[in-house]
Amino acid sequence: MATIHIADVDSQSGVVTTILDGIETAVLAAFPAWLPGGEHVEGSNRLDLLAAQKLSLDLASTSDHFGPFVTAMSQAALLGRPIGRRFIDQTRAEGLKRLLAETYHRRSVALVVSMDAGQSRYQQSQLVAGCVWLATHGGFAVWIVSPDDFDSDHIRSVDISIVGPYTTARPSVRRIHIPTLAGRPHPGSTAEKKLERALASCEWAFGREWNRRFQASPLHEAIVVDLRWPAEKCVVEVDGDDHRHPIKFARDRQRDVVLQLDGYAVLRFTNAQIIDDVAAVVSAIETYIRNKRDSASRTAQIEGTPRGE
């Protein structure tokens, strides 16, 4: 399920373009999760681009993916730029839906679209028309999360009451949000992906797990931690600006206590720390992991020594 926020609606085509642009950005950021074998292709040189084309065509030959579209997306991911307007909207919508579903090993994709309050009746009708187009021509399931002043006779409405600690908060809104990928850095997090690239070349960094569920006991809520070394009881959290919000900050402290009571050390770094000086962050993590392993090794040697020696 992908969540998309539209700040200002101008027309049906504008809604479609805004949503497809957001999904394209998310899919490009998720590379190589949707391309089997793509993890071995990292550069933007001609050989890597040709390798991406070969892998894209291999995927298309055994699935419903459109080969030229997958090729364009994989090469755009390597080059770090959007594919532009090379494909008509319907081809683009169907292709993006399939790649986003491929990312999470799902058959379909649901879009949750939200908009600001205060839009005119015309703007609301254009939002609905754009969402209907995406459902009809792209194959998406679309939910519209509407403000109180939203009114439309063309879609089925469902009232949902949300009660909880976050109902009074006003979180920061991003254009598009997609869920974490179990076992991988979050596709929308530049900091997580940069940290993983740095760790991938470190021999000591084995045993790490990205974005896996953790539950201290059946009585505790299951949580997803950014990065974890289970054997060394070490958790690394990557904090964006939203972690400064009082409610999110308090929630982080609650999570830390649960982890610490289960014997984990929690190392927190901000996005800025990782992006500006990833070497320093890696060095700090390495120091803790090596010290933990050295301590475990000494304990094992003492316990394995026969009495009297």
ZADO-1210 file (C-alpha; in nm, 4 decimals, padded with zeros to 6 digits):
<atoms>
<atom x="00.0000" y="00.0000" z="00.0000" code="MET" pos="1"/>
<atom x="00.1415" y="00.3374" z="-00.1030" code="ALA" pos="2"/>
<atom x="00.0309" y="00.6657" z="00.0557" code="THR" pos="3"/>
<atom x="00.0304" y="00.9789" z="-00.1596" code="ILE" pos="4"/>
<atom x="-00.0518" y="01.3352" z="-00.0577" code="HIS" pos="5"/>
<atom x="-00.1692" y="01.5956" z="-00.3086" code="ILE" pos="6"/>
<atom x="-00.1401" y="01.9513" z="-00.1828" code="ALA" pos="7"/>
<atom x="-00.3254" y="02.1261" z="-00.4638" code="ASP" pos="8"/>
<atom x="-00.5502" y="01.9792" z="-00.7326" code="VAL" pos="9"/>
<atom x="-00.5639" y="02.1477" z="-01.0736" code="ASP" pos="10"/>
<atom x="-00.7102" y="01.8900" z="-01.3140" code="SER" pos="11"/>
<atom x="-00.7680" y="01.5191" z="-01.3695" code="GLN" pos="12"/>
<atom x="-00.4534" y="01.4910" z="-01.5798" code="SER" pos="13"/>
<atom x="-00.2629" y="01.6834" z="-01.3142" code="GLY" pos="14"/>
<atom x="-00.3745" y="01.4361" z="-01.0466" code="VAL" pos="15"/>
<atom x="-00.2708" y="01.1401" z="-01.2625" code="VAL" pos="16"/>
<atom x="00.0675" y="01.2957" z="-01.3430" code="THR" pos="17"/>
<atom x="00.1363" y="01.3886" z="-00.9798" code="THR" pos="18"/>
<atom x="00.0549" y="01.0384" z="-00.8554" code="ILE" pos="19"/>
<atom x="00.2482" y="00.8600" z="-01.1314" code="LEU" pos="20"/>
<atom x="00.5488" y="01.0873" z="-01.0773" code="ASP" pos="21"/>
<atom x="00.5412" y="01.0050" z="-00.7064" code="GLY" pos="22"/>
<atom x="00.5150" y="00.6319" z="-00.7678" code="ILE" pos="23"/>
<atom x="00.7956" y="00.6469" z="-01.0234" code="GLU" pos="24"/>
<atom x="01.0210" y="00.8210" z="-00.7693" code="THR" pos="25"/>
<atom x="00.9426" y="00.5508" z="-00.5126" code="ALA" pos="26"/>
<atom x="01.0002" y="00.2647" z="-00.7580" code="VAL" pos="27"/>
<atom x="01.3321" y="00.4112" z="-00.8727" code="LEU" pos="28"/>
<atom x="01.4380" y="00.4462" z="-00.5093" code="ALA" pos="29"/>
<atom x="01.3442" y="00.0806" z="-00.4476" code="ALA" pos="30"/>
<atom x="01.5821" y="-00.0470" z="-00.7186" code="PHE" pos="31"/>
<atom x="01.7084" y="-00.3209" z="-00.7318" code="PRO" pos="32"/>
<atom x="01.4365" y="-00.4835" z="-00.5169" code="ALA" pos="33"/>
<atom x="01.2083" y="-00.5300" z="-00.8198" code="TRP" pos="34"/>
<atom x="01.4765" y="-00.6546" z="-01.0623" code="LEU" pos="35"/>
<atom x="01.6053" y="-01.0084" z="-00.9962" code="PRO" pos="36"/>
<atom x="01.9856" y="-01.0011" z="-01.0203" code="GLY" pos="37"/>
<atom x="01.9939" y="-00.6216" z="-01.0088" code="GLY" pos="38"/>
<atom x="02.1832" y="-00.6162" z="-00.6799" code="GLU" pos="39"/>
<atom x="02.4981" y="-00.6962" z="-00.8777" code="HIS" pos="40"/>
<atom x="02.4548" y="-00.3924" z="-01.1047" code="VAL" pos="41"/>
<atom x="02.5564" y="-00.0692" z="-00.9358" code="GLU" pos="42"/>
<atom x="02.7224" y="00.1690" z="-01.1808" code="GLY" pos="43"/>
<atom x="02.6099" y="00.3919" z="-01.4654" code="SER" pos="44"/>
<atom x="02.8691" y="00.2784" z="-01.7178" code="ASN" pos="45"/>
<atom x="02.7754" y="00.1148" z="-02.0466" code="ARG" pos="46"/>
<atom x="02.8364" y="-00.2414" z="-01.9253" code="LEU" pos="47"/>
<atom x="02.6098" y="-00.1962" z="-01.6227" code="ASP" pos="48"/>
<atom x="02.3393" y="-00.0360" z="-01.8369" code="LEU" pos="49"/>
<atom x="02.3547" y="-00.3280" z="-02.0794" code="LEU" pos="50"/>
<atom x="02.3424" y="-00.5734" z="-01.7891" code="ALA" pos="51"/>
<atom x="02.0330" y="-00.3956" z="-01.6538" code="ALA" pos="52"/>
<atom x="01.8719" y="-00.4224" z="-01.9965" code="GLN" pos="53"/>
<atom x="01.9437" y="-00.7956" z="-02.0114" code="LYS" pos="54"/>
<atom x="01.7994" y="-00.8530" z="-01.6627" code="LEU" pos="55"/>
<atom x="01.4937" y="-00.6426" z="-01.7487" code="SER" pos="56"/>
<atom x="01.4212" y="-00.8431" z="-02.0624" code="LEU" pos="57"/>
<atom x="01.4726" y="-01.1682" z="-01.8698" code="ASP" pos="58"/>
<atom x="01.2118" y="-01.0537" z="-01.6152" code="LEU" pos="59"/>
<atom x="00.9686" y="-00.9550" z="-01.8902" code="ALA" pos="60"/>
<atom x="01.0098" y="-01.2890" z="-02.0671" code="SER" pos="61"/>
<atom x="00.8819" y="-01.4797" z="-01.7627" code="THR" pos="62"/>
<atom x="00.6126" y="-01.2358" z="-01.6404" code="SER" pos="63"/>
<atom x="00.3566" y="-00.9760" z="-01.7445" code="ASP" pos="64"/>
<atom x="00.6114" y="-00.6935" z="-01.7269" code="HIS" pos="65"/>
<atom x="00.6650" y="-00.4841" z="-02.0417" code="PHE" pos="66"/>
<atom x="01.0328" y="-00.5251" z="-02.1352" code="GLY" pos="67"/>
<atom x="01.1018" y="-00.1746" z="-02.2745" code="PRO" pos="68"/>
<atom x="00.9431" y="-00.0119" z="-01.9701" code="PHE" pos="69"/>
<atom x="01.1388" y="-00.2238" z="-01.7202" code="VAL" pos="70"/>
<atom x="01.4571" y="-00.1522" z="-01.9168" code="THR" pos="71"/>
<atom x="01.3900" y="00.2214" z="-01.9092" code="ALA" pos="72"/>
<atom x="01.3223" y="00.2131" z="-01.5353" code="MET" pos="73"/>
<atom x="01.6282" y="00.0040" z="-01.4471" code="SER" pos="74"/>
<atom x="01.8583" y="00.2241" z="-01.6531" code="GLN" pos="75"/>
<atom x="01.6983" y="00.5382" z="-01.5079" code="ALA" pos="76"/>
<atom x="01.7642" y="00.4028" z="-01.1575" code="ALA" pos="77"/>
<atom x="02.1315" y="00.3499" z="-01.2408" code="LEU" pos="78"/>
<atom x="02.1606" y="00.6943" z="-01.3992" code="LEU" pos="79"/>
<atom x="01.9759" y="00.8630" z="-01.1142" code="GLY" pos="80"/>
<atom x="01.7140" y="01.0382" z="-01.3246" code="ARG" pos="81"/>
<atom x="01.3455" y="00.9917" z="-01.4163" code="PRO" pos="82"/>
<atom x="01.2424" y="00.8210" z="-01.7387" code="ILE" pos="83"/>
<atom x="01.0580" y="01.1292" z="-01.8605" code="GLY" pos="84"/>
<atom x="00.7610" y="01.1077" z="-02.0969" code="ARG" pos="85"/>
<atom x="00.8764" y="00.8125" z="-02.3067" code="ARG" pos="86"/>
<atom x="00.5577" y="00.6142" z="-02.2457" code="PHE" pos="87"/>
<atom x="00.1902" y="00.7016" z="-02.2552" code="ILE" pos="88"/>
<atom x="00.0173" y="00.7328" z="-01.9180" code="ASP" pos="89"/>
<atom x="-00.1578" y="00.3956" z="-01.9383" code="GLN" pos="90"/>
<atom x="00.1664" y="00.2082" z="-02.0128" code="THR" pos="91"/>
<atom x="00.3372" y="00.4024" z="-01.7375" code="ARG" pos="92"/>
<atom x="00.0606" y="00.3340" z="-01.4838" code="ALA" pos="93"/>
<atom x="00.0474" y="-00.0393" z="-01.5560" code="GLU" pos="94"/>
<atom x="00.4260" y="-00.0682" z="-01.5571" code="GLY" pos="95"/>
<atom x="00.4711" y="00.1186" z="-01.2294" code="LEU" pos="96"/>
<atom x="00.1975" y="-00.0836" z="-01.0602" code="LYS" pos="97"/>
<atom x="00.3643" y="-00.4099" z="-01.1611" code="ARG" pos="98"/>
<atom x="00.7101" y="-00.2964" z="-01.0458" code="LEU" pos="99"/>
<atom x="00.5790" y="-00.1693" z="-00.7127" code="LEU" pos="100"/>
<atom x="00.3950" y="-00.4986" z="-00.6597" code="ALA" pos="101"/>
<atom x="00.7127" y="-00.6873" z="-00.7592" code="GLU" pos="102"/>
<atom x="00.9042" y="-00.4949" z="-00.4945" code="THR" pos="103"/>
<atom x="00.6862" y="-00.6405" z="-00.2186" code="TYR" pos="104"/>
<atom x="00.6124" y="-00.9747" z="-00.3876" code="HIS" pos="105"/>
<atom x="00.2455" y="-00.8867" z="-00.4174" code="ARG" pos="106"/>
<atom x="-00.0078" y="-00.9265" z="-00.6968" code="ARG" pos="107"/>
<atom x="-00.1638" y="-00.5816" z="-00.6670" code="SER" pos="108"/>
<atom x="-00.1126" y="-00.2320" z="-00.5275" code="VAL" pos="109"/>
<atom x="-00.3451" y="-00.0146" z="-00.3191" code="ALA" pos="110"/>
<atom x="-00.3061" y="00.3633" z="-00.3248" code="LEU" pos="111"/>
<atom x="-00.4180" y="00.5782" z="-00.0325" code="VAL" pos="112"/>
<atom x="-00.4591" y="00.9330" z="-00.1649" code="VAL" pos="113"/>
<atom x="-00.5013" y="01.2287" z="00.0693" code="SER" pos="114"/>
<atom x="-00.5573" y="01.5959" z="-00.0030" code="MET" pos="115"/>
<atom x="-00.5618" y="01.9248" z="00.1856" code="ASP" pos="116"/>
<atom x="-00.8854" y="02.0698" z="00.3167" code="ALA" pos="117"/>
<atom x="-01.0339" y="02.3725" z="00.1470" code="GLY" pos="118"/>
<atom x="-01.0332" y="02.2390" z="-00.2092" code="GLN" pos="119"/>
<atom x="-01.3213" y="02.3567" z="-00.4274" code="SER" pos="120"/>
<atom x="-01.5963" y="02.1232" z="-00.5498" code="ARG" pos="121"/>
<atom x="-01.4334" y="02.1337" z="-00.8939" code="TYR" pos="122"/>
<atom x="-01.0960" y="02.0310" z="-00.7482" code="GLN" pos="123"/>
<atom x="-01.2580" y="01.7494" z="-00.5529" code="GLN" pos="124"/>
<atom x="-01.4297" y="01.6232" z="-00.8691" code="SER" pos="125"/>
<atom x="-01.0992" y="01.6303" z="-01.0573" code="GLN" pos="126"/>
<atom x="-00.9293" y="01.4323" z="-00.7807" code="LEU" pos="127"/>
<atom x="-01.2020" y="01.1691" z="-00.8003" code="VAL" pos="128"/>
<atom x="-01.1764" y="01.1591" z="-01.1803" code="ALA" pos="129"/>
<atom x="-00.8002" y="01.1101" z="-01.1608" code="GLY" pos="130"/>
<atom x="-00.8345" y="00.8300" z="-00.9068" code="CYS" pos="131"/>
<atom x="-01.1019" y="00.6596" z="-01.1190" code="VAL" pos="132"/>
<atom x="-00.8647" y="00.6775" z="-01.4176" code="TRP" pos="133"/>
<atom x="-00.5870" y="00.5137" z="-01.2139" code="LEU" pos="134"/>
<atom x="-00.8208" y="00.2351" z="-01.1027" code="ALA" pos="135"/>
<atom x="-00.9541" y="00.1782" z="-01.4545" code="THR" pos="136"/>
<atom x="-00.6390" y="00.2144" z="-01.6638" code="HIS" pos="137"/>
<atom x="-00.3643" y="00.1349" z="-01.4122" code="GLY" pos="138"/>
<atom x="-00.5322" y="-00.1447" z="-01.2205" code="GLY" pos="139"/>
<atom x="-00.4750" y="00.0186" z="-00.8808" code="PHE" pos="140"/>
<atom x="-00.7090" y="-00.0098" z="-00.5857" code="ALA" pos="141"/>
<atom x="-00.7571" y="00.3509" z="-00.4729" code="VAL" pos="142"/>
<atom x="-00.8727" y="00.4883" z="-00.1376" code="TRP" pos="143"/>
<atom x="-00.9248" y="00.8607" z="-00.0879" code="ILE" pos="144"/>
<atom x="-00.8652" y="00.9859" z="00.2665" code="VAL" pos="145"/>
<atom x="-01.0700" y="01.3034" z="00.2636" code="SER" pos="146"/>
<atom x="-01.1061" y="01.6069" z="00.4888" code="PRO" pos="147"/>
<atom x="-01.4447" y="01.6820" z="00.6434" code="ASP" pos="148"/>
<atom x="-01.5475" y="01.9123" z="00.3586" code="ASP" pos="149"/>
<atom x="-01.5037" y="01.6467" z="00.0871" code="PHE" pos="150"/>
<atom x="-01.8203" y="01.5510" z="-00.0974" code="ASP" pos="151"/>
<atom x="-01.8692" y="01.3245" z="-00.3995" code="SER" pos="152"/>
<atom x="-02.1587" y="01.1182" z="-00.5335" code="ASP" pos="153"/>
<atom x="-01.9328" y="00.9117" z="-00.7598" code="HIS" pos="154"/>
<atom x="-01.7519" y="00.7007" z="-00.5007" code="ILE" pos="155"/>
<atom x="-01.8565" y="00.4931" z="-00.2020" code="ARG" pos="156"/>
<atom x="-01.7842" y="00.6582" z="00.1321" code="SER" pos="157"/>
<atom x="-01.6903" y="00.4866" z="00.4560" code="VAL" pos="158"/>
<atom x="-01.6636" y="00.6665" z="00.7911" code="ASP" pos="159"/>
<atom x="-01.3760" y="00.5456" z="01.0068" code="ILE" pos="160"/>
<atom x="-01.3095" y="00.6657" z="01.3605" code="SER" pos="161"/>
<atom x="-00.9442" y="00.6611" z="01.4647" code="ILE" pos="162"/>
<atom x="-00.8703" y="00.6656" z="01.8358" code="VAL" pos="163"/>
<atom x="-00.5151" y="00.6598" z="01.9627" code="GLY" pos="164"/>
<atom x="-00.2116" y="00.8610" z="02.0674" code="PRO" pos="165"/>
<atom x="-00.1516" y="01.0006" z="01.7183" code="TYR" pos="166"/>
<atom x="-00.4937" y="01.1524" z="01.6478" code="THR" pos="167"/>
<atom x="-00.3936" y="01.4957" z="01.7773" code="THR" pos="168"/>
<atom x="-00.0569" y="01.4987" z="01.6054" code="ALA" pos="169"/>
<atom x="00.0044" y="01.6657" z="01.2757" code="ARG" pos="170"/>
<atom x="00.2813" y="01.4616" z="01.1164" code="PRO" pos="171"/>
<atom x="00.5042" y="01.5949" z="00.8439" code="SER" pos="172"/>
<atom x="00.3628" y="01.5070" z="00.5014" code="VAL" pos="173"/>
<atom x="00.5717" y="01.3627" z="00.2229" code="ARG" pos="174"/>
<atom x="00.4551" y="01.3408" z="-00.1365" code="ARG" pos="175"/>
<atom x="00.4623" y="00.9612" z="-00.1285" code="ILE" pos="176"/>
<atom x="00.5258" y="00.6998" z="00.1353" code="HIS" pos="177"/>
<atom x="00.5742" y="00.3290" z="00.0752" code="ILE" pos="178"/>
<atom x="00.6256" y="00.0617" z="00.3418" code="PRO" pos="179"/>
<atom x="00.9626" y="-00.0707" z="00.4512" code="THR" pos="180"/>
<atom x="01.1081" y="-00.3747" z="00.2802" code="LEU" pos="181"/>
<atom x="01.1855" y="-00.6561" z="00.5233" code="ALA" pos="182"/>
<atom x="01.5533" y="-00.7400" z="00.4903" code="GLY" pos="183"/>
<atom x="01.6482" y="-00.4240" z="00.2986" code="ARG" pos="184"/>
<atom x="01.7050" y="-00.0555" z="00.3739" code="PRO" pos="185"/>
<atom x="01.3886" y="00.1503" z="00.3309" code="HIS" pos="186"/>
<atom x="01.3645" y="00.2387" z="-00.0396" code="PRO" pos="187"/>
<atom x="01.2768" y="00.5980" z="00.0445" code="GLY" pos="188"/>
<atom x="01.5627" y="00.6524" z="00.2904" code="SER" pos="189"/>
<atom x="01.8814" y="00.7909" z="00.1390" code="THR" pos="190"/>
<atom x="02.0537" y="00.7536" z="00.4769" code="ALA" pos="191"/>
<atom x="01.9655" y="00.3836" z="00.5207" code="GLU" pos="192"/>
<atom x="02.0793" y="00.3003" z="00.1676" code="LYS" pos="193"/>
<atom x="02.4061" y="00.4906" z="00.2133" code="LYS" pos="194"/>
<atom x="02.4745" y="00.3138" z="00.5429" code="LEU" pos="195"/>
<atom x="02.4094" y="-00.0272" z="00.3857" code="GLU" pos="196"/>
<atom x="02.6471" y="00.0474" z="00.0959" code="ARG" pos="197"/>
<atom x="02.9170" y="00.1326" z="00.3499" code="ALA" pos="198"/>
<atom x="02.8484" y="-00.1768" z="00.5616" code="LEU" pos="199"/>
<atom x="02.8419" y="-00.4090" z="00.2603" code="ALA" pos="200"/>
<atom x="03.2188" y="-00.3682" z="00.2177" code="SER" pos="201"/>
<atom x="03.2965" y="-00.4352" z="00.5869" code="CYS" pos="202"/>
<atom x="03.3907" y="-00.7940" z="00.6777" code="GLU" pos="203"/>
<atom x="03.2886" y="-00.7453" z="01.0412" code="TRP" pos="204"/>
<atom x="02.9320" y="-00.6351" z="00.9491" code="ALA" pos="205"/>
<atom x="02.7981" y="-00.9875" z="00.8871" code="PHE" pos="206"/>
<atom x="02.4810" y="-01.0981" z="01.0631" code="GLY" pos="207"/>
<atom x="02.2928" y="-00.7688" z="01.0218" code="ARG" pos="208"/>
<atom x="01.9201" y="-00.7518" z="00.9464" code="GLU" pos="209"/>
<atom x="01.7371" y="-00.4535" z="00.7984" code="TRP" pos="210"/>
<atom x="01.3774" y="-00.3670" z="00.8872" code="ASN" pos="211"/>
<atom x="01.2776" y="-00.6920" z="01.0531" code="ARG" pos="212"/>
<atom x="01.0002" y="-00.7349" z="01.3089" code="ARG" pos="213"/>
<atom x="01.1069" y="-00.7711" z="01.6717" code="PHE" pos="214"/>
<atom x="00.8882" y="-00.8785" z="01.9617" code="GLN" pos="215"/>
<atom x="01.0447" y="-00.9023" z="02.3060" code="ALA" pos="216"/>
<atom x="00.7627" y="-01.1270" z="02.4354" code="SER" pos="217"/>
<atom x="00.4026" y="-01.2161" z="02.3505" code="PRO" pos="218"/>
<atom x="00.2973" y="-00.9386" z="02.5884" code="LEU" pos="219"/>
<atom x="00.4888" y="-00.6736" z="02.3952" code="HIS" pos="220"/>
<atom x="00.3878" y="-00.5036" z="02.0739" code="GLU" pos="221"/>
<atom x="00.5836" y="-00.6161" z="01.7677" code="ALA" pos="222"/>
<atom x="00.8046" y="-00.3384" z="01.6311" code="ILE" pos="223"/>
<atom x="01.0191" y="-00.2964" z="01.3230" code="VAL" pos="224"/>
<atom x="01.3725" y="-00.1795" z="01.3961" code="VAL" pos="225"/>
<atom x="01.5833" y="-00.0188" z="01.1264" code="ASP" pos="226"/>
<atom x="01.8967" y="-00.2322" z="01.1634" code="LEU" pos="227"/>
<atom x="01.9774" y="-00.5141" z="01.4040" code="ARG" pos="228"/>
<atom x="02.2573" y="-00.7537" z="01.4884" code="TRP" pos="229"/>
<atom x="02.0648" y="-01.0254" z="01.6798" code="PRO" pos="230"/>
<atom x="02.3705" y="-01.2189" z="01.7982" code="ALA" pos="231"/>
<atom x="02.5385" y="-00.9070" z="01.9374" code="GLU" pos="232"/>
<atom x="02.2137" y="-00.7605" z="02.0750" code="LYS" pos="233"/>
<atom x="02.2672" y="-00.4336" z="01.8907" code="CYS" pos="234"/>
<atom x="02.0013" y="-00.2140" z="01.7275" code="VAL" pos="235"/>
<atom x="02.0807" y="00.0842" z="01.5071" code="VAL" pos="236"/>
<atom x="01.8038" y="00.3374" z="01.4450" code="GLU" pos="237"/>
<atom x="01.8191" y="00.5932" z="01.1645" code="VAL" pos="238"/>
<atom x="01.6222" y="00.9033" z="01.2650" code="ASP" pos="239"/>
<atom x="01.4759" y="01.1511" z="01.0189" code="GLY" pos="240"/>
<atom x="01.3499" y="01.4984" z="01.1085" code="ASP" pos="241"/>
<atom x="01.0073" y="01.3582" z="01.2011" code="ASP" pos="242"/>
<atom x="01.1645" y="01.1900" z="01.5054" code="HIS" pos="243"/>
<atom x="01.1901" y="01.5365" z="01.6657" code="ARG" pos="244"/>
<atom x="00.8120" y="01.5573" z="01.6974" code="HIS" pos="245"/>
<atom x="00.7190" y="01.5230" z="02.0673" code="PRO" pos="246"/>
<atom x="00.4897" y="01.2229" z="02.0113" code="ILE" pos="247"/>
<atom x="00.7387" y="01.0422" z="01.7857" code="LYS" pos="248"/>
<atom x="01.0210" y="01.1277" z="02.0290" code="PHE" pos="249"/>
<atom x="00.8261" y="00.9802" z="02.3210" code="ALA" pos="250"/>
<atom x="00.7405" y="00.6712" z="02.1154" code="ARG" pos="251"/>
<atom x="01.1102" y="00.6209" z="02.0347" code="ASP" pos="252"/>
<atom x="01.1981" y="00.6306" z="02.4044" code="ARG" pos="253"/>
<atom x="00.9330" y="00.3671" z="02.4783" code="GLN" pos="254"/>
<atom x="01.0760" y="00.1430" z="02.2064" code="ARG" pos="255"/>
<atom x="01.4284" y="00.1942" z="02.3431" code="ASP" pos="256"/>
<atom x="01.3199" y="00.0826" z="02.6909" code="VAL" pos="257"/>
<atom x="01.1596" y="-00.2353" z="02.5537" code="VAL" pos="258"/>
<atom x="01.4764" y="-00.3165" z="02.3600" code="LEU" pos="259"/>
<atom x="01.7098" y="-00.2341" z="02.6483" code="GLN" pos="260"/>
<atom x="01.5137" y="-00.4489" z="02.8935" code="LEU" pos="261"/>
<atom x="01.5622" y="-00.7344" z="02.6476" code="ASP" pos="262"/>
<atom x="01.9385" y="-00.6763" z="02.6574" code="GLY" pos="263"/>
<atom x="01.9828" y="-00.4659" z="02.3426" code="TYR" pos="264"/>
<atom x="02.1997" y="-00.1607" z="02.3023" code="ALA" pos="265"/>
<atom x="02.0272" y="00.1049" z="02.0882" code="VAL" pos="266"/>
<atom x="02.2532" y="00.3260" z="01.8794" code="LEU" pos="267"/>
<atom x="02.0708" y="00.6213" z="01.7226" code="ARG" pos="268"/>
<atom x="02.2042" y="00.8309" z="01.4355" code="PHE" pos="269"/>
<atom x="02.0333" y="01.1093" z="01.2436" code="THR" pos="270"/>
<atom x="01.9988" y="01.1129" z="00.8667" code="ASN" pos="271"/>
<atom x="02.2375" y="01.4087" z="00.8585" code="ALA" pos="272"/>
<atom x="02.5057" y="01.2225" z="01.0540" code="GLN" pos="273"/>
<atom x="02.4971" y="00.9314" z="00.8104" code="ILE" pos="274"/>
<atom x="02.4795" y="01.1386" z="00.4937" code="ILE" pos="275"/>
<atom x="02.7490" y="01.3857" z="00.6043" code="ASP" pos="276"/>
<atom x="02.9961" y="01.1385" z="00.7606" code="ASP" pos="277"/>
<atom x="02.8984" y="00.7761" z="00.7095" code="VAL" pos="278"/>
<atom x="03.2540" y="00.6630" z="00.7914" code="ALA" pos="279"/>
<atom x="03.2220" y="00.7965" z="01.1459" code="ALA" pos="280"/>
<atom x="02.8889" y="00.6223" z="01.1934" code="VAL" pos="281"/>
<atom x="03.0268" y="00.2927" z="01.0617" code="VAL" pos="282"/>
<atom x="03.3287" y="00.3278" z="01.2917" code="SER" pos="283"/>
<atom x="03.1051" y="00.3769" z="01.5964" code="ALA" pos="284"/>
<atom x="02.8950" y="00.0717" z="01.5097" code="ILE" pos="285"/>
<atom x="03.2080" y="-00.1354" z="01.4422" code="GLU" pos="286"/>
<atom x="03.3535" y="-00.0417" z="01.7818" code="THR" pos="287"/>
<atom x="03.0440" y="-00.1672" z="01.9617" code="TYR" pos="288"/>
<atom x="03.0102" y="-00.4876" z="01.7568" code="ILE" pos="289"/>
<atom x="03.3793" y="-00.5812" z="01.7936" code="ARG" pos="290"/>
<atom x="03.3766" y="-00.5110" z="02.1674" code="ASN" pos="291"/>
<atom x="03.0659" y="-00.7249" z="02.2067" code="LYS" pos="292"/>
<atom x="03.2217" y="-01.0124" z="02.0112" code="ARG" pos="293"/>
<atom x="03.5499" y="-00.9871" z="02.2012" code="ASP" pos="294"/>
<atom x="03.3603" y="-00.9979" z="02.5312" code="SER" pos="295"/>
<atom x="03.1602" y="-01.3013" z="02.4202" code="ALA" pos="296"/>
<atom x="03.4809" y="-01.4741" z="02.3076" code="SER" pos="297"/>
<atom x="03.6545" y="-01.4151" z="02.6422" code="ARG" pos="298"/>
<atom x="03.3485" y="-01.5434" z="02.8294" code="THR" pos="299"/>
<atom x="03.3419" y="-01.8577" z="02.6167" code="ALA" pos="300"/>
<atom x="03.7123" y="-01.9205" z="02.6820" code="GLN" pos="301"/>
<atom x="03.6677" y="-01.8841" z="03.0601" code="ILE" pos="302"/>
<atom x="03.3634" y="-02.1111" z="03.0665" code="GLU" pos="303"/>
<atom x="03.5455" y="-02.3680" z="02.8559" code="GLY" pos="304"/>
<atom x="03.8527" y="-02.3834" z="03.0801" code="THR" pos="305"/>
<atom x="03.8578" y="-02.6970" z="03.3037" code="PRO" pos="306"/>
<atom x="03.8622" y="-02.6317" z="03.6779" code="ARG" pos="307"/>
<atom x="04.2073" y="-02.6268" z="03.8350" code="GLY" pos="308"/>
<atom x="04.3799" y="-02.4932" z="03.5256" code="GLU" pos="309"/>
</atoms>
